[in-house]
């Protein structure tokens, strides 16, 4: 028989299912002969766990926030990662910590030796990232966000403040990535692994505050999906490849550098200040 359980129990079941499913996928991905087909399964694990949890507790899947919500939150989800990404990388380029290199982007993106007008190439590639690249990024982001922000954040928010909800969900989300960071080449070569792990955790905790706020304020999971997709698309496929590397860049760029970590923590502080001392997260 289906039962109605407290939100915190549903959150616990979701986390247990997510990490159990992910452990199976990691086992195959980290095997001596990796089975790459389990990569999509790993990304989809939070979504599968969220749906199963809803079914176990007789809760409709629609409560996962599948309605689009207000347009302003969708726009914010899309624009915020581009904004902090551009700010961080512009400082890196202007300071000389990393060079602004259209040719580096061309070499990584297409392997071409000549790119014509650098400005035209960057603009064209950037527009492609902002449109078609975003659509593809949303497919993978949805697999994670339906679980982390679709189910977990609203469940925690019924008992905890926005701050506590963000930290709990963000910590779980960060730890979920740790096997890939520790045992796969998912880090910045040239910087110590422990340094990248700390920066990644700080960044994830910071953006988790913003994403939780978007989810709860809008009542929809889609602003969080767009935020996640925009972060991946612009940081990983545009700003990183556009940066010529020096000995310092591994310490400041990407999700394992101090630049995005500080930007994410600054955003978290802004959101926390805006929420004041509310005892519960916004409904």
Secondary structure in CASP SS format (residue, H / E / C, confidence):
PFRMAT SS
TARGET T0000
AUTHOR 0000-0000-0000
METHOD secondary structure of the structure
MODEL  1
X C 1.00
X C 1.00
X C 1.00
X C 1.00
X C 1.00
X C 1.00
X H 1.00
X H 1.00
X H 1.00
X H 1.00
X H 1.00
X H 1.00
X H 1.00
X H 1.00
X H 1.00
X H 1.00
X H 1.00
X H 1.00
X H 1.00
X H 1.00
X H 1.00
X H 1.00
X H 1.00
X H 1.00
X H 1.00
X H 1.00
X H 1.00
X H 1.00
X H 1.00
X C 1.00
X C 1.00
X C 1.00
X C 1.00
X C 1.00
X C 1.00
X C 1.00
X C 1.00
X H 1.00
X H 1.00
X H 1.00
X H 1.00
X H 1.00
X H 1.00
X H 1.00
X H 1.00
X H 1.00
X H 1.00
X H 1.00
X H 1.00
X H 1.00
X H 1.00
X H 1.00
X H 1.00
X H 1.00
X H 1.00
X H 1.00
X C 1.00
X C 1.00
X C 1.00
X C 1.00
X H 1.00
X H 1.00
X H 1.00
X H 1.00
X C 1.00
X C 1.00
X C 1.00
X C 1.00
X C 1.00
X C 1.00
X H 1.00
X H 1.00
X H 1.00
X H 1.00
X H 1.00
X H 1.00
X H 1.00
X H 1.00
X H 1.00
X H 1.00
X H 1.00
X H 1.00
X H 1.00
X H 1.00
X H 1.00
X H 1.00
X H 1.00
X H 1.00
X H 1.00
X H 1.00
X H 1.00
X H 1.00
X H 1.00
X H 1.00
X H 1.00
X C 1.00
X C 1.00
X C 1.00
X E 1.00
X E 1.00
X C 1.00
X H 1.00
X H 1.00
X H 1.00
X H 1.00
X H 1.00
X H 1.00
X H 1.00
X H 1.00
X C 1.00
X C 1.00
X C 1.00
X C 1.00
X C 1.00
X C 1.00
X C 1.00
X C 1.00
X H 1.00
X H 1.00
X H 1.00
X H 1.00
X H 1.00
X H 1.00
X H 1.00
X H 1.00
X H 1.00
X H 1.00
X H 1.00
X H 1.00
X H 1.00
X H 1.00
X H 1.00
X H 1.00
X H 1.00
X H 1.00
X H 1.00
X H 1.00
X H 1.00
X H 1.00
X H 1.00
X H 1.00
X H 1.00
X H 1.00
X H 1.00
X H 1.00
X H 1.00
X H 1.00
X H 1.00
X H 1.00
X H 1.00
X H 1.00
X H 1.00
X H 1.00
X H 1.00
X H 1.00
X H 1.00
X H 1.00
X C 1.00
X C 1.00
X C 1.00
X C 1.00
X H 1.00
X H 1.00
X H 1.00
X H 1.00
X H 1.00
X H 1.00
X H 1.00
X H 1.00
X H 1.00
X H 1.00
X H 1.00
X H 1.00
X H 1.00
X H 1.00
X H 1.00
X H 1.00
X H 1.00
X H 1.00
X H 1.00
X H 1.00
X H 1.00
X H 1.00
X C 1.00
X C 1.00
X C 1.00
X C 1.00
X C 1.00
X C 1.00
X C 1.00
X C 1.00
X C 1.00
X H 1.00
X H 1.00
X H 1.00
X H 1.00
X H 1.00
X H 1.00
X H 1.00
X H 1.00
X H 1.00
X H 1.00
X H 1.00
X H 1.00
X H 1.00
X H 1.00
X H 1.00
X H 1.00
X H 1.00
X H 1.00
X H 1.00
X H 1.00
X H 1.00
X H 1.00
X H 1.00
X H 1.00
X H 1.00
X H 1.00
X C 1.00
X C 1.00
X C 1.00
X H 1.00
X H 1.00
X H 1.00
X H 1.00
X H 1.00
X H 1.00
X H 1.00
X H 1.00
X H 1.00
X H 1.00
X H 1.00
X H 1.00
X H 1.00
X H 1.00
X H 1.00
X H 1.00
X H 1.00
X H 1.00
X C 1.00
X C 1.00
X C 1.00
X E 1.00
X E 1.00
X C 1.00
X C 1.00
X C 1.00
X C 1.00
X H 1.00
X H 1.00
X H 1.00
X C 1.00
X C 1.00
X H 1.00
X H 1.00
X H 1.00
X C 1.00
X H 1.00
X H 1.00
X H 1.00
X H 1.00
X H 1.00
X H 1.00
X H 1.00
X H 1.00
X H 1.00
X H 1.00
X H 1.00
X H 1.00
X H 1.00
X H 1.00
X H 1.00
X H 1.00
X H 1.00
X H 1.00
X C 1.00
X C 1.00
X C 1.00
X C 1.00
X C 1.00
X C 1.00
X C 1.00
X C 1.00
END
